[in-house]
Amino acid sequence: MNNLQSQQLVEAIQIWSGRYMSPMPSRSEQRVLQKYGVEKGIQLMKEIKQLEDDFYASDAHITAASLQEMHVQALEAFRNKHTHLDVEIGNILAWCYTYDYK
C-alpha cells in the first residue's frame, strides 16, 4: 500500500466510524460512498470491513481486567498483525472496539 492509498484509507475509516465527528462510534458506509463514489467507496468498505473483522477477532474483551487493558491488548494484537498500516487505523478501531465492549 503506498502513502496515498494509506492516507485515503485512514480518511475513509475516520469517515466510516464517525471519529472526530461524534463522541461515540457512528459507523456509516453511506458516508464513505458519498465521499468517494460508489466504485471506490465499495472498495474502501471491503478493506475497512476486513480490518474491522481482524480487530474484532481479539478476545481482549473477555480476558482483560479493565477497559484500558482491553484497549491496549486488542490494539497491540492488531498492530502486530498489521505492521504496515498507519497507526491511526488501529486507534480508530480500538476506539470502536472499546466502546462496543464497555
N, C-alpha and C positions, 0 to 999 in steps of 0.2 A: 504494500500500500504506500503510495507516495504521499508527500506532505499535503498536497492539495486535497487528495481523497480523504486523508486523515482529518483535516480541518472541516471538510464537508460532513463527515460522519459525526464529529463532535457537535457541530451546529445542529445536525438533524436529530441527534439524540437529546440535545437540550430542548429543541422544539417539541419533540415527541413526548418527553417526560414532563414538560411544564417547568423545568428547572429555571430559576431566575424569573419566572412569571407567576408562580404560585407558592404559597408556604408549604404545600404538600404536593406529592406527585399527582399529576393530572394527565395521564397518558392519552395521546390523541394521534392516531395515524392520519386523520384528516388534515391536521396542521402541517404534517410533513408533505402530504400530497399537494396541498395548496402552495407551499413554499417552493417545491422542486418540480412540480408537474407530475402527472401520473406515472410515466415510464421511470424516471429517475427516483421518484418517491417510492414506488413499489420496490425497486432495487435496494434503496436505503432501508426500507422497512424490513426486508428479508434479513439484511445484515444486523439490524438492531434487534430483531426478534431472536436471532441465533445467539447474539451476545447476551441478551436477557436470559435466555434458556441456560446458557453456560453459567451465568452468575447465580441463577436460582437453583442450580444443581447443588449448591453449598448446603451442608447440614448445620451451618453455624446457628441457625435459628433454634436448633434442638440442643446443641452441645454447649453453646456459650452461656456464661453465667450472668451477663448483663447486655444491654443494648450496645454499649460501646464495644465490648468484647466481640459481640456478634458482627458488628460493622467491620472491625479490624480483621477478624478471621475470614469472613466472606470476601472482603476486598483483597486480602493477601492471596487467597487461593485463586481468585480471578486473575490478578496481576501475574502470578506465577505461570498461569496457563496462557496468558495473552501479553507477553512481554513487549511485543511490537506496538501495542496500542497506546494512544495518548492517555495519560493518567486521568484526564477529566472524564473519559468514558467510564472507567471504573468508579470514580467518585459519584457520578450521576446514578449508576446502577446500585451502588451501595446506599445512596440516599433513598432510592425506591425500595430496596430490599428491607432496610432498617425500618422504614415507615410501615411497610406491609406486615412485618413481624413484630411490631412494637407491643 
